Amino acid sequence: MLQIPLWNRLMILFLIVLGLSFAMPNFFYERVERHNDAVATMERDGIETDELLAEEALWPSYLPATLVNLGLDLRGGAHLLAEVRVEDVYVARMDALWPEVRDALRDVRAEVGTIRRIDAAPGNLQVRISQPEGMAQAVAAVRALSQPVVSLTGLAEQTLDVVGNGDVLTIALSEAEQAATNDRTMQQSIEIVRRRVDEAGTREPTIQRQGADRILIQVPGIGSAQELKDLIGTTARLTFHPVVGRAGSMDEDVDARQIVLPDLNDPNTFYILEETPVVTGDDLVDSQPSFDGNSGIPVVTFRFNPTGARAFGEYTAANVGAPFAIVLDEEVISAPVIRQAITGGSGQISGEFTVESSTELAILLRAGALPAEMTFLEERTIGPELGADSIEAGQIAAMVAFAAVLIFMVASYGLFGVFASIALVLNVGLIFGVLSLIGATLTLPGIAGIVLTIGMAVDANVLVFERIREELKTAKGPARAIELGYERALSAIIDANITTFIIATILFVLGSGPVRGFSVTLGIGIVTSVFTAIYVTRLLLIIWFERRRPKTIEV
Amino acid sequence: MRLRLVPQETNFDFFKYARATFGASIVAVIASLAIWLSVGLNFGIDFLGGTTIRTDATVEVDVAEYRAALDELDLGDVVISRVFDPNFDEDQFVVTVRIQAQEGVEAVTSDTIRDIEEALGSAMGGPLTMRFRGAGLTTAGVMEAIASLSLDATPSENGVGFSLPEGLPLGTIASVDEAVGSAFPALEGSTFTYERIAFPSVESVGPKVSGELIQTAIIAVLASLGAILIYIWLRFEWQFSVGAVAALIHDVILTIGVFSLFQIRFDLATIAALLTIVGYSINDTVVIFDRLRENLIKYKQRALRDVMNLSANETLSRTLMTSGTTLIALIALIVLGGDVIRGFVFAIAWGVIVGTYSSIYVAKNVVLMIGVKRDWSKPSDGGGAGGPGGTQFANVDA
């Protein structure tokens, strides 16, 4: 007869309590959020202030504090889809390889004759040799520079493809090495984007790799996509060069291995610099905004790693009295005269900085340069007011839908309708619990998904109740009818929900952004609604049945 | 007294008007295809690329003025549409401006967006208020900077807002911004807002992405149809899966037809809606099929047509109850959910209606036409696991 083992009942109860306890923080969204922020700040900085402790005390630490992430369309913020031009890195790799190739070919000069680098397609390095008959030796010499690819799949693959054709030697990265390089480039880009966004101190940004060469960046609470682009798009490349002299214009003729760069602040000043920098920003370990000790104007301080510190120290010791240029992204920030050797590896950059611009520069220097350029394929800015309106509208709609469905169910099924309604309430609670637990993002279509679930969730119960009604007609007694009702409706419930679940899965796999948010709530809603409709209403029914032992029931 | 949508015992002959209903479905599908091909869909920027700007103004909006203001910028095809919603405040006037993808640019540049915002700002007419934010700002300094452009500005009471005279030419706001910026170098990058118009959302999608989005959308719809075809085939019979998928295609096409008939914006969210319709409709169809499968075993001698009618009658009450609750929820969302998702929710609501209809009048008809193997008690002969009677999964109950 109608029976559920005790452990089964406890299990159902346990799942409900667990789900609801994870859903609960969402009802106190702001308080929990402030609590979480305070905890995160204290963990990061290791400093406890009274203010932070007060914020932390807003929510007891023994309760779950996970929240449903609100999507950008609900919270406001900026969304960018960036494509990383991974090919840029091949070009840089080939340029860096040229000196090595040159040296390797010089060693076999007797066979290959004179060598000359010629213009080639981007990512290729082409060398013309004067004695084509020595091509075999040339290829062998360059191949010796190649190394096995370090990757799981690239077994026995080499990093370089070297081909000799006539008197031209073509060198390019092998496919395996390109793939490995792309991966590294993407990881590095994502890391740098993450650091730059984090430095700006925004809350919970989403930075994800999408496909082979794309990065999705979503930052809540930021005013516009442009602001976000400015933040991540700038490649701050810092170098220190010896100054040769001043130039009248950008077009001035200079010796080989010298460059002319403009002054950042004075459009009429140009410097002639040695092309090879003394130290680059790669050796930088830290950079902070600060104020000059004497004048009190904003400056940026920096510190080098030991290698950089040594090079910087040696150069400044040997060139006291000579000017050197601090160059940021091909512009000279300042060209001070070296007064004494800077041996400690730290120094400061002064320019015409404001407090904001010095902070910004410090961030950029700290975060390092992006390995390759990015193009932005998609950008969206959503204002916070729009999101707040949407949440409010969604809430009201959900409430009304909820109330209407409850009334409809109770009117149709009486007491059974009440059970179904309780299950429905629990269902919505569980959806929020699961969303919080897995850290999913709730979007506007996601709210629509929940409202739709509210409508559809009763389906399983309707199926069961209708079935019970039918079974009652054949007069098997109420208990038997209920049991058969659940049993016989099961296959329809399973089939119907699995097909919908398939759709939700496909939406999740193929969808992006809001579509994905919708698929998540739809999928979770299916699982929780089947659970509440089958187990919870059944448990309620059985408990009621055991107490009342009714002779007849009306569904 | 219980609310009953249908009497306890029904005995409708759903095939009585099969010619009419099925014919109507076919006509509707053909009509939808015709509208779709001739009128076309009103694709959103997700699929076409381009920029959408939502504006929110506190005074009545004249669309013609907007258009005139944007024409000067030479942006190509610009669509301006008013948005109405019962949730709006009395003095809230919302417009969406859609601009086609600009040639050779992936996402629209910030300068363009600023030009557009400015053009719309001045199209509002009347004095324009700019607000500057930043530390160390003095009213006198800002006044001086604005005066250097020979503009008459009036500071507002709190000293951070400045009203500019009516009918400003394009570029004024940028030059004021620049003048104030150079007067206060510390303020570089400061923000200003227009009092009368706000831009709650700006979205820009490049042509590269939009092309891919179309592709994924088509794949998503086809993949879900395929997955359902296979699932129903495994759980039921291939005839059932053909019937179910025919009903789904019917629903999808009819929905696309309605979208092109009323020129409702068709974007990524619409695809999600289409797939939800597929999910809902199959849900409905499967419930009837499930009962049909059961009855076919129970009444081995009765005509297929009768068994189908019986099954549909037995599940009719449930079908209408579920559609009813779902529609109630969706109607609440249509009315109260705000204009941003209205198109999306409308699509789903329409799909629920069509899906309910199709599971009763389309899916079964197709199965009846193909016919179905009746001897369910014996294992399918000859074909083995891969044979047409692939019902070996039918008894798998979770």
Interface residues (C-beta under 8 A of the other chain):
Chain A: D73 L81 E83 G223 S224 A225 Q226 K229 E352 T354 V355 E356 S357 T375 F376 L377 E378 E379 R380 T381 I382 G383 E385 L386 D389 S390 A393 G394 I396 A397 A398 V400 A401 F402 A404 V405 F408 M409 A411 S412 Y413 G414 L444 P445 I447 A448 V451 L452 I454 G455 M456 V458 D459 V462 L463 E466 R469 E470 R488 L490 S491 A492 I494 D495 A496 N497 I498 T499 T500 I502 I503 A504 I506 L507 L510 G511 S512 G513 P514 V515 F518 S519 L522 E554
Chain B: R2 L3 R4 L5 Q8 R54 D56 N87 E106 A107 V108 S110 I113 P185 A186 E188 G189 T191 A198 F199 P200 S201 V202 E203 S204 V205 G206 K208 V209 L213 T216 I219 A220 A223 S224 A227 I228 Y231 I232 R235 L268 A269 I271 A272 L275 T276 V278 G279 Y280 I282 N283 D284 V286 V287 F289 D290 R291 E294 E314 T315 S317 R318 M321 T322 G324 T325 T326 L327 I328 A329 L330 A332 L333 V335 L336 G337 G338 V340 I341 F344 V345 I348 D397 A398
